[in-house]
Amino acid sequence: MKAGRALIYIAAGILSLLFLLPIYILILIAFQPPKYTIAALYPSLVPKRLTLANLVAALSGTAFIDPFLKSVETATLVGIITLILAIPAGYGLSRLPPKVSYPVLVLILLTNIMPGVVIGIPIAVQFIRIGLYETVVGLALAQTLVTLPLATLILQGTFSSIPRDLEYQAMIDGAGLLDRLRYVLLPNSAPGIAAAYLISWMFSWDEFTYAILLMPYHSTLPVTIYTDVTRGNLLAGAAFSVVFTIPVIVLTYGLQRYLRGEYISGGLKGATT
């Protein structure tokens, strides 16, 4: 038993190293002089000398603030729109018979198979006509097409895990649907709601395809980083990427207690029971 647990810890440690190594290398490139990183024949994984010159040069040489704020606005709006639509969808599916809810969930998730370019181009044409092209609202609406199915799956599983007796008792006490949602369902589904919001926010934060199709001239930070890298400004791209991860780390840390596997897998479990 102890040997099996030790193997689990070893495997978890190896996987953690594999995930953290690219971030560590990115930090080395961003906060070391080029002669120790991209200009070195054999770059060392041990930091030689740390400097903020790369970050200062990147921030002073590129319009960073506007793309950063657009990314924050878009991701926040995507999370809000997704929850507004996914909460009633997840609740409705959780109350349907499994033979009905499971095919609907699969059909909803199948919409994410379509490439973003195939969907984004006709959306861009329509947004030009109605005035949503090059706007944060238009980009958020397009990105919600991808986040909504995932959030619906999570919230369907979350609502399915809430005992029906709680809702039945509220109905006996005379609570209507809105009262049941406000006082019974939403408070008990807060962890699932937080997980759905975090996943939606993180997807929008680093989404690229819709951003470059719908906001090509005043776009979000991922497009700015891509532009700097393709122009050969690797140090600026690395510095931007480090700054780019800070909001994700902060938000994930703040919601980490809600990130549990049952909120992601619960949708399919609830649909198949």
C-alpha positions in Angstrom: 0.0 0.0 0.0 2.8 2.4 0.9 4.7 1.4 -2.2 1.7 2.2 -4.4 1.2 5.6 -2.7 4.9 6.4 -3.2 4.5 5.6 -6.9 1.6 8.0 -7.1 3.6 10.7 -5.4 6.5 10.1 -7.8 4.2 10.2 -10.9 2.6 13.4 -9.6 6.0 15.0 -9.1 7.2 14.1 -12.6 4.0 15.4 -14.1 4.3 18.6 -12.1 7.9 19.1 -13.4 6.7 18.6 -16.9 4.0 21.2 -16.5 6.2 23.7 -14.7 9.4 23.4 -16.7 8.1 25.5 -19.7 7.0 28.2 -17.3 10.4 28.1 -15.6 12.2 28.5 -18.9 9.9 31.3 -19.9 10.8 33.1 -16.7 14.5 32.6 -17.3 14.2 34.1 -20.8 12.1 37.0 -19.5 14.3 38.0 -16.6 17.8 37.2 -17.8 20.1 39.0 -20.3 19.9 37.6 -23.8 23.5 36.3 -23.7 22.4 33.7 -21.1 19.3 32.6 -22.9 18.4 33.0 -26.6 21.9 34.1 -27.5 23.6 31.2 -25.7 24.7 28.1 -27.5 23.8 25.9 -24.5 21.5 27.9 -22.2 21.7 27.0 -18.6 18.7 26.1 -16.5 20.3 27.8 -13.5 19.8 31.6 -13.5 23.0 33.5 -14.0 21.9 37.1 -13.5 18.4 38.4 -13.1 17.3 41.7 -14.7 14.1 43.7 -15.3 15.5 45.3 -18.5 13.6 42.9 -20.8 10.3 43.7 -19.1 10.9 47.4 -19.1 11.9 47.4 -22.7 8.8 45.4 -23.7 6.4 47.6 -21.7 7.9 50.8 -23.1 8.2 49.6 -26.7 4.7 48.2 -27.1 1.2 49.4 -26.4 0.7 47.0 -23.6 -2.0 48.5 -21.4 -4.8 48.7 -23.9 -4.6 45.0 -25.0 -4.3 44.0 -21.4 -7.4 45.9 -20.4 -9.3 44.5 -23.4 -8.3 41.0 -22.4 -9.6 41.6 -18.8 -12.8 43.2 -20.0 -13.5 40.4 -22.6 -12.7 37.5 -20.2 -14.9 39.0 -17.4 -17.8 39.6 -19.8 -17.5 36.1 -21.2 -17.7 34.7 -17.7 -20.8 36.7 -16.8 -22.6 36.0 -20.1 -21.7 32.3 -19.8 -23.1 32.0 -16.3 -26.3 33.9 -17.2 -27.0 31.4 -20.0 -25.5 28.2 -18.4 -27.2 28.3 -15.1 -30.8 28.0 -16.4 -29.5 25.5 -19.1 -27.7 23.4 -16.6 -30.7 23.4 -14.2 -33.1 22.5 -16.9 -31.0 19.6 -18.1 -30.5 18.3 -14.6 -34.3 18.0 -14.2 -34.8 16.1 -17.4 -34.7 12.3 -17.6 -31.2 10.9 -18.2 -32.2 9.5 -21.6 -33.0 13.0 -22.7 -30.4 15.1 -21.0 -27.4 12.9 -22.0 -28.0 13.2 -25.8 -28.6 16.9 -25.4 -25.3 17.4 -23.5 -23.4 15.4 -26.2 -25.0 17.4 -29.0 -24.1 20.7 -27.2 -20.5 19.6 -26.8 -20.2 18.5 -30.4 -20.6 22.2 -31.4 -17.0 22.7 -30.1 -15.6 20.3 -32.8 -16.1 23.0 -35.5 -12.9 24.9 -36.1 -12.9 28.5 -34.9 -12.0 29.9 -38.3 -15.1 28.3 -39.9 -17.4 29.8 -37.3 -15.5 33.1 -36.9 -15.5 34.3 -40.5 -19.3 34.4 -41.0 -19.7 35.8 -37.5 -17.3 38.6 -38.5 -19.3 39.4 -41.6 -22.5 39.7 -39.5 -20.8 41.7 -36.8 -19.7 44.2 -39.4 -23.3 44.7 -40.5 -24.7 45.2 -37.0 -21.8 47.2 -35.6 -20.3 44.7 -33.3 -17.0 44.3 -35.2 -13.9 45.5 -33.3 -15.9 45.6 -30.0 -15.3 43.9 -26.7 -19.0 42.9 -26.6 -18.9 41.2 -30.0 -15.7 39.3 -29.2 -17.2 38.2 -25.8 -20.4 37.0 -27.5 -18.4 34.9 -30.0 -16.2 33.4 -27.4 -19.2 32.4 -25.4 -20.1 30.0 -28.1 -17.2 27.8 -26.9 -17.5 28.4 -23.2 -21.2 27.9 -22.9 -21.3 24.1 -23.6 -18.5 23.4 -21.1 -20.2 25.5 -18.4 -23.5 23.9 -19.1 -21.9 20.4 -18.6 -20.4 21.5 -15.3 -23.6 23.1 -14.0 -25.8 20.2 -15.1 -23.6 17.9 -12.9 -23.6 20.4 -10.1 -27.4 20.8 -10.0 -27.8 17.0 -10.4 -25.7 16.5 -7.2 -28.0 18.7 -5.1 -30.6 16.5 -3.3 -34.0 16.9 -4.8 -35.5 16.8 -1.3 -34.2 20.3 -0.6 -36.0 21.7 -3.6 -39.2 19.7 -2.8 -39.2 21.0 0.8 -38.9 24.5 -0.5 -41.8 23.9 -2.9 -43.9 22.6 0.0 -43.1 25.8 1.9 -44.5 27.8 -1.0 -41.3 28.8 -2.7 -41.6 29.5 -6.4 -38.9 28.8 -9.0 -37.0 32.1 -8.5 -37.1 31.7 -4.8 -35.8 28.1 -5.0 -33.0 29.3 -7.2 -32.1 32.2 -5.0 -32.3 30.5 -1.6 -31.7 26.8 -2.3 -30.1 25.9 -5.6 -27.6 28.8 -6.2 -26.1 28.8 -2.7 -25.6 25.0 -2.8 -24.2 25.2 -6.4 -21.7 28.0 -5.6 -18.6 25.7 -6.1 -19.8 24.5 -9.5 -20.7 28.1 -10.6 -17.2 29.3 -9.5 -15.6 26.4 -11.5 -17.7 27.2 -14.6 -16.8 30.9 -14.3 -13.1 30.2 -13.9 -13.0 27.9 -17.0 -14.9 30.4 -19.1 -12.6 33.2 -17.9 -9.4 31.3 -18.6 -10.6 30.2 -22.1 -11.3 33.8 -23.0 -8.1 35.1 -21.5 -5.9 33.2 -23.9 -8.3 32.7 -26.9 -6.7 33.7 -30.2 -8.7 32.8 -33.2 -11.9 34.9 -32.5 -9.7 37.7 -31.2 -7.7 38.0 -34.4 -10.8 37.6 -36.6 -13.1 40.0 -34.8 -10.7 42.5 -33.3 -7.7 42.6 -35.6 -6.7 46.2 -35.2 -7.2 46.8 -31.5 -7.0 43.3 -30.2 -6.4 41.5 -26.9 -3.1 40.6 -25.4 -2.6 37.1 -27.0 -2.6 38.8 -30.4 -0.1 41.4 -29.2 2.2 38.7 -27.9 1.9 36.8 -31.2 2.7 39.9 -33.2 5.8 40.6 -31.1 7.1 37.0 -31.4 6.5 36.9 -35.2 8.4 40.2 -35.6 11.4 38.6 -33.9 11.0 40.3 -30.5 11.3 37.2 -28.5 12.3 38.9 -25.3 9.2 41.1 -25.4 7.0 38.1 -26.1 8.5 36.2 -23.1 8.1 39.2 -20.8 4.5 39.7 -21.9 3.8 36.0 -21.4 5.0 36.1 -17.8 2.8 39.1 -17.1 0.0 37.3 -19.0 0.0 34.4 -16.5 -0.3 36.5 -13.4 -4.1 37.1 -13.5 -4.7 33.4 -14.2 -2.6 32.4 -11.2 -4.4 35.0 -9.0 -7.9 33.9 -10.1 -7.1 30.2 -9.8 -5.6 30.6 -6.4 -8.7 32.5 -5.2 -11.1 29.8 -6.5 -8.9 26.8 -5.9 -11.1 25.4 -3.2 -13.9 25.1 -5.8 -11.9 23.3 -8.4 -12.9 19.7 -7.8 -13.2 16.9 -10.3 -16.8 16.1 -9.5 -18.0 19.4 -10.8 -16.5 18.6 -14.2 -17.3 14.9 -14.4 -20.6 15.2 -12.6 -22.5 16.2 -15.7 -21.9 12.9 -17.6 -22.3 10.9 -14.4 -25.6 12.5 -13.6 -26.7 11.9 -17.2 -25.9 8.3 -17.2 -27.4 7.3 -13.9 
